[in-house]
Amino acid sequence: MPRVIILGGMGKIGRSIAADLLAHTNAHIMLTGRTALRGDRQQSPLGSRSRFLCLDLAETDRLTALVDSVDLVIHCAGPFDYRDQRVLQTCLDRRVSYLDVSDNPRFVQQCLALGDRAKAAGITAVVSTGIFPGISNSMVRLGIETLDQAEAVQLNYVVAGSGGAGPTVMRTTFLEIAHPFSGWVQGQWQSIQPYSAPEGVVFPEPYGTAQVYWFSTSEAVTLPQSFPPLHTVITKFGSLPGFYNTLTGLMARLPSGLLQKPWVVETLAALSYQMTQVTDPLTGVGVAMVVQVQGQRCGRSATTTVSFAHPQMIQAVGAGTGSIAQLLLGGQWQKPGVWPVEQALPSDLFQKALAQRNLNVTVRST
């Protein structure tokens, strides 16, 4: 039976991925965390095919030994703003497949730079799996494939409350709004102020129209590289209820450097998480995405809209990463190198994996 290690596996994202793998593969799974567990959870946090190991990623010898003992490593130990490429480099050294749920553009670019090394080792590594990034990247590819030529993409995301995620996701949000980021607009990289340019977007039910704002994501960096005809890639995010957007916008305009201080980020993340625990029972913890791809079809301007919604965002993250892991472990697919999802996963396999999980995306062309 295949063996998988999920680094940072006892967080909500790691456990969601583990649950998906236990449901759709026969893998044995090791979940790591920095804090020891007690009682039965030590041996079986998710059932007889899973176990917990206490591990700090700074323990390089133990990390190498664990990587040596498995067929796949899934890196969930974020925030990735704080991480380097040590785990991926270890996987390449030991010739073990690698996935992560990274959402930091700098981290992603540094991983992609190891692509030639991964090809030489014959190892498949895919970065930024999950939902956004992850499923969203495959939605863009699906939309582009309906056109003769794609010219512009806008990705819109909305999350209700916490989305079922933990404080780590909150930390990531505050780290990403701490400074302007580069956006690919009209064929050139431009400096974008995070949480600016609000726009109302109609999402699938039950979300309806929600406000979204410019937000830095790894897709904004990889999509122009993956599909060179694109002259514009816009990524916008919003929260429900709407007052969270107001608070996030205010945080994005704090004095320069304040959000670079770890204690400030930790404090804001903890407060935000406590607030969502109050509102989650009212709003739910779902997610919706709408991807609009503009271009040409049969010599005429055309737009394809690809939509997705799920009542449990954290479960959707597990499905996004779990589906790629399932394909790798089952030997159905591999592609040596280091790839973003849209370059790695063919659309037919993407749709098949979602269907196995009773999920689907809606494609509408005009």
Disulfide bonds with the S-S distance in Angstrom:
none
